Amino acid sequence: MTTQAPPAERVHAWPRALVVAALLAATFLAGWQYQTGGDTVAFRVAWIPVGLTVVPLFFRRARQFAYASLVVGLVVLALALQGVFTWILPGALILLATTADPRRSAWRARLSVLVGTALAVVAAVASAGAVHHSLTSPPVGFAVHTDAASTPSAVDRISSRADAEVASRVYSFRINYAVDGEGPTGIVEFTPGLSAQEQERLRRDLAALPGVTRVCTWYRDNHLRSTC
């Protein structure tokens, strides 16, 4: 007489919900990276945890799902400890999913869901505050774009003008160097509290420099608002 093995258990809704929450958190962080910095290397790297987090969702059996969640969670946390600390949240949520099945241990599952919910709520409140700040904060400088034929010397002229303005105590700003699809770009940050009239005067002075194609208002935490 043969006996049939019991059917493998499907993934419970609680651990699956925690992984979905981790996926949403990782996707939000990638979008936030684009909003603050644009299409940079950091933005592309931010999609790594998104791709990893979705892996457990492909498994329908509870045991396979738990193993995949454990491996993915440890990998994401290991990457987070290399310097990208915002990845700790999705990594922690995935690891909590490994103990969130009430069929294994009811009290441990409830504790995992409670901790995961608390982390998600705190992260949501903090994210809402950061988004509100990025949408309502005043500009802090200008992005000075140059044409494709320009060389770094064009940005050097901007830097020289900046030094002159700082020396005269009319403006105080610094320059960061970057390269876009056109030519060298300088990020000019003016003194906090600079009046609107002085900001406009600075914009005109920068736009009059040789090789400058356009001067865009620059917001520190919002790349989308800084485009022109």
N, C-alpha and C positions, 0 to 999 in steps of 0.2 A: 504494500500500500504506500503510495507516494503522497507527500504533503506539499502543498503549494506555499511558497514563500509569501509573507505578507506584502502587500503592495507598498512601494516606497511612498513616504509622506510628501505631499505637496508643500510648497513654501507657505508658511503662515503669513497673514496680512501684516502683522506687526513688524517683523524684520524687513519685509519688502518695503513697507512705508518708510522705515529709517534709511534704507538705501536710496529710495527715491528722494528723500529729503537731502541726503548727501549729494546726489546728482544735481538737484536744484541749487544747492549752495555752491558747488564747484562751477556751475554754469554762470551763476550771478557773479562770482569772483572773476571769471574770465571776461564777462561783459564790463565789469567795473574797471578791469585793467585797460580795456580799450577806451573807455570813457575818459580815464585819467591821462593815458599816454598815447593813445592811437595804435596804429598797426605796427607795433614794435616787436622785438624778439621776446620781451617779457609777456606780451599778449599771446603770442603763439605758444610759448611754453605753458601758459596758464590753461591750455586745453588738454594738457597731459592728465591731470586728475579727472577731468570730465570723461576722457576716453577710458580711464581705468575704472572709474566708479560705475560705469554702465555695465561692466562685465558680469557681475553677479546676477543681474536681471535677466540674463540669457538662460539661467539654470532654473528648472522647474521643480526639481527635487530638493527637499529641505537640507539633506546632508551635503549635496554638491554646492548648494547656495551658501551654506555656512562656511565651507572650506574656501570657496571663492571670495567671500566677504572677508575672511581672516587674512588671506594673502594680500588682497587689494588694500585693505585697511592698513596693514603693516607697511606696504610699499609706499602708500601716500603719506603716512606719518614719517617714514624715513626720508622721503623727499622734502617734507615740510621742515625737518630738522636741519636741512642743508641751507636754510635761509628764507624759504618761502613760508613763513609761519601762518599765513592765512589758510594754508592747506590743512592745518590741524583740525579744523571743524569738519570738513567732509571725511577725513580719515577717522576721526573719533566716532562719527555717526555710523560709518560702515562697521567698525569694530563692535559697537553696541548692538548692531543687527545680529551678530553671531550669538548673542545671549538673550535675544528678545522673543524666542519661541516659547509661548506659555505651555506647550505640550511637554517640554523638557523640564522646566522649572517655573512655576507660576510667579513666585515672588521675585525671582531673578529677572524674568521677562518684564514684569511691571516696573521694576527698578530701572532697567535699561531704557524702557520707553519713557519713563519719567525724566531721567537724566537727558535723554536725547531731545525730548520736548523742551526742557529748560534751556539747553544749549541753542536750539533752533529759535526760541523766542528771544533770547538775549541777542543772538546774531541778527535777527530780523529788526529789532529795535535799533541796534547800532547801525545797521545798514540804512535804515530809514533816515536816521540822523545824518549820516554821511551823504546820502543822495540829496537830502534837502539842502545841506550846506553847499554841495557842488552846484546846485541849480540856482541858489540865491546869493552866493558869495560875490562880492564885487571883484572887478578885474584887478590883477596885481602887476600887469606889465604888458609888453607888446612882443609879438613874434615877428621878427624882421626877415622877410624872404628876399632872396637875391635871384638873379636870372641864372640860367644854366651856364652861361659863359663866364660867370664870376668865379673868382678863386677865393681861397681863404683870406687873401689880402683885403677883400671887400668887407669881410667881417672884422678884420683888424681895424679898418677905418671906423666902423661902428664902435669898436672897443675904445679907440682913441677919443672919439667924441664923448663916450660915456665917462672916461676919466676926466675930461675937461669939465663936464657938467657936474660931476661929483666934487671936483676941486672948487667950483664956484658956489657949491652948496645950493644950487637951484634944483638939481635932481640927484637922486642916489639910486643907482640900479647896477645890476651885475649882468654878465653875459654868459650864457651857456652855449656851447657849440653843438650843432646837430646837422644832419644832412637829410634833405627830403628829395623828392623826385626832380626838383628844379635846380637848386644850387645851395650853397651854404645858408644856414638859417641861424639867426641869433635870437636868443630869448632874453629880452631886456626887462628887468624887474625894477619898478620905481619904488620910491619911498612910500611906506604905508601912510595913508592920509593925504596923499598928494591931491591937490584940488583938481576939479574937472578941467579948469582952464589950463593949468600947468600940464596935465596929461595930454590935452589936445596940442599944446605947443610942442611937447616932446614928440608926439606922433608926426607932426609936420616936419620937425627937424630930422627925424630918422628917415622919413619918406623922401627927403631932398638929397640924401646921400647917394653917390654914384653906385649903380648896380642894384639898387633896391627896387624891387618890383611891386611889393605891397607890404603894408604894416597892419597886422591883425591884433586885435585886443586879445590878451592872453589871460586865461583863468588857470590857476594852479592845479585844480582838481577836476577840470572838465575840458577834455580835448575837443569835444563836439562843439562847445560854445566858443572855442578859440579859433575855429576854422573861418575863413573869409574868402 
